[in-house]
C-alpha cells in the first residue's frame, strides 16, 4: 500500500468519524445544552467551525508551511527567531520639547527597552513650524516638537545611535526627518551604514485611513521612492519605509483589510522604485512593515503568518527576486489602541498582555505595548514601565519564545492562515483589475471599505453582539477613575519657539534661499532624488515649515473626494 493510499484511507475514516460524532454526541449534547449562538466567526468575519481536524489542512502542501527562515517564511523570517535574540522592545515616546522626550528615552532604556520609537506632535507631522497659526495649542502636546536640526540633536543627545535602533513615526514630512537624522549622525561622526531603525514614511495609508497628508498622491509617492533609493545606496542597515497596516486597522478596517490594503500599497512602492532601474534585491531586504495585534488571538496569529507568505510570493513571483532576504517580511507590531477603554482602565493591562502574546506567537520582530492609561492621554512613566514589563514577562517567564512558531501545525491556525492568504490575493486581484492602488484611493474605494466595516463594528458593539468588558458587559456603575495623567507643560511652546528663533537668527539666509530654489527646481524633475538637497537645507538651518512650503509651491496640496 502506498503512502498516499494509506493517507487517503485515514482521511476518509476521519471524515466518517466526524460525521458520526456530529450526528450522535454533538447532536444529543446540543439538544440538552444549546451552544452560545448559532454561528461563530472571527472578529474579521471568517466563519469558524466547531472543531478543526486534519481534513482542514489535507490540501495544504508541506512546503507552504515550511521551516523558519525558508521560503515562503510562513513560520518566521529567520531560522532561529527568538532563540537567537528576543524581539526588539520598542516603546514609543514623544512629548514636549526634545529634551523632555530625550529624558523619557533614557528612562525607558534604563528599564530595559532595546529600541527607540518616536512620536511627533501634530504640527511636526503636518509640516508646520511651531509658530505657525495652525500650531497654536498643539506644540508638544501629543508628541515631540521638531522644527530644525537643533531639535533633532537635542532629541537623541547622549544616545549611541550605532547601538540602538531608532524608529520615527511620521509620514508626510518623513523625508525631512530622515534628512535631519542623517545630518545629525554625520555631525556626530556616526557611520551611516551602522545606523538601524526606520522612518514610517508610508503615505498611501494616510490617504486610505489616517488622513495626514500635505501633497497630492503622486509627488508624495515619489518622495517615498527617493527615501528608499537613497537608503539603499547609503544606509545599508536602515529601513527607509515602514509600510503600515496599523493605522488602517485603527481607522476601523478588518484585520484582513489591514494586511491586504498594506500589500496593495507595497506593490505601488515596489513598482515606483523598480521603475528607476534599481534591482529588487538591492532594496527589498530593507523594507519593513507595521501591523496591529488585535483582540482575536488566533486570527491575529494567522494574519501574521499569512501575510508573510503572501509577501514572499509577491516578491518572488511578481518581481523576480533571487535573494531570500528580499522575500522576508519583517514587521513591528503594536497592541491595539482602539481596544483600550476608559471604564475600568486597569484591565487594559490584560488586553495588552494577550495582544502582545499573539504578536510574539505570530513572529513579530519588534513590539510596542500600550500603556493602561492611553485612552486618557500620553502614558505616564508608571504605565510605560508596566507595558514594558508585560513584554519582559512574555520574553523571560512564559518560555513561549523558546520554540519557533509553536502553533505551527495547529489544524485551526493552519486552516485560518490558508483562508487569509486566499482572501488577501483575492483583494489584490480586485485592486489590479480596477486600475491599481492610486486610482482606487482617488475613487474612495479603500476608504469606503474601511468605513463600512467600522460602522458595522460600531453597531455590533452598541448592540452587545461584540462584547467589550466594562463598556457593554460587566459594567461597573460606580467606576469613576481617579487617575493621574501625563501633564502638559504650558511653557512648552515658549521654550520651543526660543530655539526656533535662535536658529533663524544664526543661519545664513542667502545660502538657505539658494538651496530652497535648488530644491524647487529639483522637485520639478521627477528623475532627481530629493534627499541630498534636503540634507543640505537642514544643515543650513532650514525649518520643517521652510521645506514643506517650498514643496507646496511646486506640487500644491491634496483635497480628498468625500466618501458616502
C-alpha positions in Angstrom: 0.0 0.0 0.0 1.4 3.4 -1.0 1.8 6.2 1.5 -0.8 8.3 -0.5 -3.3 5.4 -0.4 -2.8 4.9 3.3 -3.2 8.7 3.9 -6.4 8.9 1.9 -7.8 6.0 3.8 -7.0 7.7 7.1 -8.8 10.9 5.9 -11.8 9.0 4.8 -12.0 7.3 8.1 -11.6 10.6 9.9 -14.4 12.2 7.8 -16.7 9.3 8.7 -15.9 9.6 12.4 -16.5 13.4 12.2 -20.0 12.9 10.6 -20.9 10.2 13.2 -19.6 12.4 16.1 -21.7 15.4 14.9 -24.8 13.2 14.4 -24.5 11.4 17.7 -22.6 13.0 20.6 -22.8 16.6 19.4 -26.5 16.5 18.4 -27.5 14.9 21.7 -25.5 17.3 23.7 -26.7 20.4 21.9 -30.3 19.3 22.4 -29.7 19.3 26.1 -27.5 22.3 26.2 -27.6 24.6 23.1 -24.4 26.3 22.0 -24.0 30.0 22.9 -25.0 31.2 19.4 -26.0 29.9 16.0 -22.9 31.0 14.2 -19.3 31.7 15.3 -16.9 34.0 13.4 -13.6 35.7 14.0 -13.8 39.4 14.6 -12.9 39.9 11.0 -15.9 37.8 9.9 -14.2 34.5 9.0 -16.7 31.6 9.8 -15.5 29.2 12.4 -16.1 25.5 12.6 -16.9 23.7 15.8 -13.6 21.8 15.6 -10.7 21.6 13.1 -9.1 18.4 12.1 -6.5 17.0 9.6 -9.3 17.3 7.0 -9.0 21.1 7.1 -5.3 21.1 6.1 -5.3 18.0 3.9 -4.8 20.0 0.8 -2.0 22.2 2.2 1.4 21.2 0.8 4.1 20.9 3.4 6.2 23.4 1.6 3.5 26.1 2.2 4.2 25.8 5.9 7.9 25.0 5.6 10.5 25.9 8.1 11.5 29.2 9.8 13.9 31.3 7.7 12.9 29.4 4.5 10.6 30.5 1.7 7.7 31.2 2.0 8.6 32.2 5.5 5.2 31.2 7.0 6.9 30.2 10.2 9.1 33.2 10.6 11.7 35.3 8.6 14.8 33.9 10.4 16.0 30.4 11.1 16.4 30.7 14.9 13.9 33.5 15.6 13.7 34.3 19.4 16.1 31.5 20.3 18.8 33.8 18.9 17.5 37.0 20.5 14.2 38.3 21.6 12.1 40.8 19.5 13.1 44.5 19.9 11.1 46.0 22.8 10.4 49.4 21.3 8.1 51.5 23.5 7.0 54.7 21.7 7.6 58.1 23.4 7.2 61.7 22.4 6.0 64.9 24.1 7.0 68.4 24.9 10.3 69.7 23.6 13.2 67.5 22.5 14.8 67.5 26.0 11.6 66.2 27.6 11.4 63.2 25.2 15.1 62.5 25.5 14.6 62.2 29.2 11.8 59.6 28.7 14.0 57.7 26.2 16.8 57.5 28.8 14.3 56.2 31.4 13.0 53.5 29.1 16.5 52.4 28.1 17.3 52.1 31.9 14.2 49.9 32.3 15.5 47.5 29.6 14.0 48.9 26.4 16.0 47.8 23.4 14.8 50.2 20.7 13.6 53.8 20.5 10.3 54.8 18.8 9.5 58.5 18.5 6.1 60.2 18.3 6.0 63.7 16.9 3.4 66.4 17.6 0.7 67.3 15.1 2.5 70.4 13.7 5.6 68.4 13.0 3.6 65.6 11.4 1.9 68.1 9.1 4.9 70.2 8.3 4.1 73.3 10.2 6.7 75.2 12.3 5.8 75.7 15.9 5.0 79.4 15.4 2.5 78.8 12.6 -1.1 79.8 13.4 -2.1 76.1 12.8 0.2 75.0 15.6 -1.3 77.0 18.4 -2.2 74.8 21.3 -0.6 71.7 19.8 3.1 72.3 20.2 4.5 69.2 22.0 1.1 68.1 23.2 0.7 64.7 21.6 4.2 64.1 20.5 7.6 65.9 20.5 8.0 69.2 18.6 10.8 69.2 16.0 11.3 72.2 13.8 15.0 72.2 13.0 18.2 70.1 13.1 18.9 71.7 16.6 15.8 69.9 17.9 16.9 66.6 16.4 20.3 66.9 18.1 18.7 67.5 21.4 16.1 64.7 20.9 18.8 62.0 20.6 21.5 63.6 22.7 23.7 61.1 24.6 22.2 58.1 22.8 24.6 55.9 20.8 22.8 55.6 17.5 25.1 52.8 16.3 24.0 50.6 19.2 20.2 51.3 19.4 17.7 51.4 16.6 15.5 54.4 16.2 12.0 54.4 14.7 10.3 57.7 13.8 6.5 57.6 13.4 6.0 60.3 10.8 4.7 60.3 7.2 4.0 63.4 5.0 7.2 65.1 6.3 9.1 61.9 6.9 11.8 62.7 4.3 12.7 65.9 6.1 13.0 64.0 9.4 15.3 61.5 7.6 17.4 64.3 6.3 17.7 65.8 9.9 18.6 62.3 11.3 21.3 61.9 8.6 22.7 65.4 9.2 22.8 64.8 12.9 24.5 61.4 12.6 27.2 62.8 10.2 27.8 65.7 12.6 28.3 63.3 15.5 30.7 61.1 13.4 28.4 58.1 13.1 28.8 55.6 10.2 25.6 55.8 8.2 25.9 52.1 7.3 25.8 51.2 11.0 22.6 53.1 11.8 19.5 51.0 12.2 15.9 51.9 12.5 13.2 53.3 10.3 11.1 56.3 9.3 7.5 55.3 8.8 7.1 57.3 5.5 4.1 55.2 4.3 2.0 57.9 2.7 -0.5 55.8 0.9 -2.1 54.5 4.1 -2.6 58.2 5.0 -4.9 58.7 2.0 -6.7 55.5 2.8 -7.1 55.8 6.6 -5.2 58.2 8.8 -5.7 61.4 6.8 -2.4 63.1 7.5 -1.1 64.4 4.1 0.3 67.5 2.6 0.9 67.0 -1.1 -1.0 65.2 -3.9 -0.5 61.4 -4.1 2.0 61.2 -7.0 4.7 63.6 -5.6 4.2 62.0 -2.2 4.9 58.5 -3.5 7.9 60.0 -5.4 9.3 61.2 -2.0 8.9 57.6 -0.6 10.7 56.3 -3.6 13.6 58.8 -3.0 13.9 57.7 0.6 14.1 54.0 -0.4 16.6 54.6 -3.2 18.8 56.9 -1.1 19.0 54.5 1.8 19.7 51.5 -0.5 22.8 53.3 -1.6 23.9 55.0 1.6 22.4 53.3 4.7 22.7 49.5 4.4 21.1 48.7 7.8 18.3 51.3 7.7 14.7 50.7 6.9 13.6 53.6 4.6 9.9 52.9 5.0 7.6 51.1 7.4 4.6 50.1 5.4 1.8 50.3 7.9 -1.4 48.4 8.3 -1.7 49.5 11.9 -3.4 52.8 11.1 -5.7 51.2 8.5 -6.9 48.9 11.3 -7.2 51.7 13.9 -9.4 53.6 11.4 -11.8 50.7 11.6 -10.9 48.1 9.0 -11.0 44.4 9.5 -7.7 42.6 10.1 -8.0 41.1 6.6 -8.4 44.6 5.0 -5.4 45.8 7.2 -2.9 43.3 5.6 -4.5 43.2 2.1 -4.6 47.0 1.7 -1.0 47.2 3.1 0.1 44.7 0.4 -1.6 46.9 -2.2 0.4 49.9 -1.0 3.5 47.8 -1.1 3.1 46.8 -4.7 2.8 50.5 -5.6 6.0 51.4 -3.8 7.8 48.4 -5.4 6.6 49.5 -8.9 7.8 53.1 -8.4 11.3 52.0 -7.1 11.9 49.4 -9.8 11.0 51.9 -12.5 14.2 53.8 -11.5 16.2 50.7 -12.6 17.1 49.7 -9.1 17.1 45.9 -8.8 14.5 44.4 -6.4 17.2 42.6 -4.4 19.1 45.9 -3.9 16.4 47.4 -1.8 13.6 44.9 -0.8 15.7 43.4 2.1 15.4 46.7 4.0 11.6 47.2 3.6 9.7 46.8 6.9 6.1 46.7 8.0 3.9 47.7 10.9 0.8 45.8 12.0 -1.7 45.9 14.8 -2.1 42.9 17.2 -5.8 42.9 18.0 -8.1 41.1 20.3 -8.9 38.0 18.3 -6.0 35.9 19.5 -5.8 33.2 16.8 -7.0 35.4 14.0 -4.1 37.7 14.6 -1.5 34.9 14.6 -2.9 33.5 11.4 -2.9 37.0 9.9 0.8 37.5 10.6 1.7 34.0 9.2 -0.4 34.5 6.1 0.9 38.0 5.2 4.5 36.7 5.4 3.6 34.0 2.9 1.8 36.4 0.6 4.6 38.9 0.6 7.2 36.2 -0.1 5.2 35.1 -3.2 4.7 38.6 -4.4 8.4 39.5 -4.2 9.5 36.2 -5.8 6.8 35.7 -8.5 5.8 39.2 -9.4 9.2 40.9 -9.1 11.6 38.1 -9.8 13.7 38.5 -6.6 16.5 36.0 -6.2 17.8 36.9 -2.7 15.8 35.2 0.1 16.3 38.3 2.3 14.2 40.2 -0.2 11.3 37.8 0.5 11.4 38.1 4.3 8.6 40.2 5.6 9.8 41.8 8.9 7.3 43.7 11.0 6.9 45.9 14.0 3.7 45.3 16.0 1.7 47.5 18.4 -1.1 46.4 20.6 -4.5 47.8 19.6 -5.0 51.3 20.9 -8.6 51.3 19.6 -9.4 48.5 22.1 -8.3 50.5 25.2 -11.2 51.7 27.4 -11.6 54.5 29.9 -14.0 52.4 32.1 -12.1 50.1 34.3 -8.9 51.2 32.6 -6.6 49.0 34.6 -7.9 45.9 32.7 -6.2 47.4 29.7 -3.1 45.7 31.1 -4.8 42.3 30.5 -5.9 43.3 27.0 -2.4 44.5 26.1 -0.8 41.4 27.5 -2.9 39.0 25.4 -2.5 41.1 22.3 1.3 41.2 22.8 1.4 37.4 23.2 -0.4 37.0 19.9 2.2 39.2 18.3 5.0 37.1 19.7 3.4 33.8 18.7 2.9 35.3 15.2 6.6 36.1 14.9 6.9 39.9 15.3 10.4 41.5 15.0 9.7 44.4 17.4 6.8 45.2 19.6 5.2 48.2 21.4 2.8 47.5 24.2 0.3 50.3 25.0 0.0 51.9 28.4 -3.1 51.2 30.5 -3.9 55.0 30.6 -3.6 55.8 26.9 -7.3 56.1 26.5 -6.9 59.3 28.5 -3.6 60.9 27.5 0.1 60.2 26.8 1.1 57.4 29.1 2.8 58.1 32.4 6.1 56.6 33.3 4.4 54.0 35.6 2.1 53.0 32.7 5.1 52.7 30.3 7.0 50.6 32.9 4.1 48.2 33.2 3.8 48.0 29.5 7.4 47.2 29.1 7.4 44.7 31.9 4.5 43.0 30.1 6.8 42.2 27.2 9.6 41.2 29.5 7.4 38.7 31.3 6.4 37.2 28.0 10.1 37.0 27.0 11.6 35.8 30.2 8.9 33.9 32.2 6.5 32.2 29.9 9.0 30.2 27.7 6.9 30.9 24.6 10.0 32.3 22.9 11.9 29.0 23.3 10.2 27.2 20.4 9.7 28.7 17.0 6.1 29.1 15.7 4.8 26.8 18.5 1.3 26.9 16.9 2.5 25.7 13.5 0.7 22.5 12.6 -2.4 23.5 14.6 -5.3 22.5 12.4 -7.2 25.7 13.2 -4.2 28.1 12.8 -3.0 26.5 9.5 -6.6 26.5 8.1 -7.1 30.1 9.0 -3.7 31.0 7.6 -4.7 29.4 4.3 -8.0 31.3 4.3 -6.3 34.6 5.0 -3.8 34.0 2.2 -6.6 33.2 -0.3 -8.6 36.3 0.7 -5.6 38.6 0.5 -4.8 37.6 -3.0 -8.5 37.9 -4.0 -8.4 41.6 -2.8 -5.1 42.3 -4.6 -6.5 40.8 -7.8 -9.5 43.1 -7.5 -7.3 46.1 -6.9 -5.3 45.2 -10.1 -8.5 44.7 -12.1 -9.9 48.0 -11.1 -6.9 50.0 -12.0 -4.4 49.9 -9.1 -4.0 51.4 -5.7 -3.6 55.1 -6.5 -6.7 55.1 -8.8 -8.8 53.4 -6.2 -7.6 55.8 -3.5 -8.8 58.7 -5.7 -12.1 56.9 -6.2 -12.6 56.3 -2.4 -12.6 52.5 -2.8 -10.4 51.7 0.2 -12.0 54.5 2.3 -15.5 53.0 1.7 -14.4 49.5 2.7 -12.8 50.8 5.9 -15.7 53.0 6.9 -18.3 50.3 6.1 -16.5 47.7 8.4 -16.0 50.4 11.1 -19.7 51.2 11.0 -20.7 47.5 11.2 -18.3 47.1 14.2 -19.8 50.1 16.0 -23.3 48.6 15.6 -22.2 45.2 16.9 -20.6 46.9 20.0 -23.6 49.0 20.6 -25.9 46.0 20.5 -23.6 44.0 22.7 -23.0 41.4 19.9 -19.3 42.3 20.2 -18.5 42.3 23.9 -16.3 45.0 25.4 -15.7 44.3 29.1 -16.5 47.3 31.2 -18.4 49.1 28.4 -21.2 46.8 27.3 -20.6 43.8 29.6 -19.7 43.6 33.3 -20.2 47.3 33.6 -19.3 48.9 37.0 -21.8 51.7 37.6 -19.5 53.0 40.4 -16.5 53.2 38.2 -15.1 56.7 38.4 -11.4 56.6 37.6 -9.2 58.6 39.9 -6.2 58.7 37.5 -3.1 60.8 37.3 -2.5 61.6 33.7 0.6 62.9 32.0 0.8 66.6 32.5 1.2 69.2 29.7 3.8 71.9 30.4 2.2 75.3 29.4 5.7 76.6 28.8 6.4 74.1 26.1 5.6 76.4 23.2 7.7 79.2 24.7 10.7 77.0 25.0 10.3 75.6 21.5 9.9 79.0 19.9 13.1 80.2 21.6 15.2 77.6 19.9 13.5 78.0 16.6 14.1 81.8 16.7 17.7 81.3 17.7 18.3 79.0 14.7 16.7 81.6 12.4 18.8 84.4 13.8 22.1 82.4 13.4 21.6 80.9 9.9 22.8 82.3 6.6 19.6 83.3 4.9 21.1 83.9 1.5 22.7 80.5 1.4 19.5 78.9 2.6 17.4 80.7 0.0 19.7 79.4 -2.7 19.2 75.9 -1.5 15.5 76.3 -1.4 15.4 77.5 -5.0 17.6 74.4 -5.9 15.1 72.2 -4.1 12.2 73.6 -6.0 14.0 73.1 -9.3 14.8 69.5 -8.4 11.3 68.9 -7.2 10.0 69.7 -10.7 12.4 67.0 -12.2 11.0 63.6 -11.2 14.3 61.8 -12.0 16.2 63.7 -9.2 16.5 62.3 -5.7 15.4 65.0 -3.2 17.2 63.6 -0.1 20.7 65.1 -0.8 19.4 68.7 -1.2 17.1 68.3 1.8 20.1 67.3 3.9 21.9 70.4 2.8 18.9 72.5 3.6 18.5 71.3 7.2 22.3 71.6 7.7 21.9 75.3 6.6 19.2 75.8 9.3 16.0 75.3 7.3 13.0 74.6 9.4 10.3 72.0 8.7 8.0 74.7 7.5 10.6 76.3 5.2 11.0 73.0 3.3 7.3 72.0 3.3 6.2 75.3 1.9 8.8 75.1 -0.8 7.3 71.8 -1.8 3.8 73.2 -1.7 4.8 75.9 -4.2 5.8 73.2 -6.7 3.2 70.4 -6.0 0.2 72.1 -4.4 -1.9 70.3 -1.8 -4.2 67.3 -1.8 -8.0 67.5 -1.5 -9.9 64.3 -0.7 -13.1 63.4 -2.5 -15.8 62.8 0.1 -16.9 59.2 0.5 -20.5 58.5 1.1 
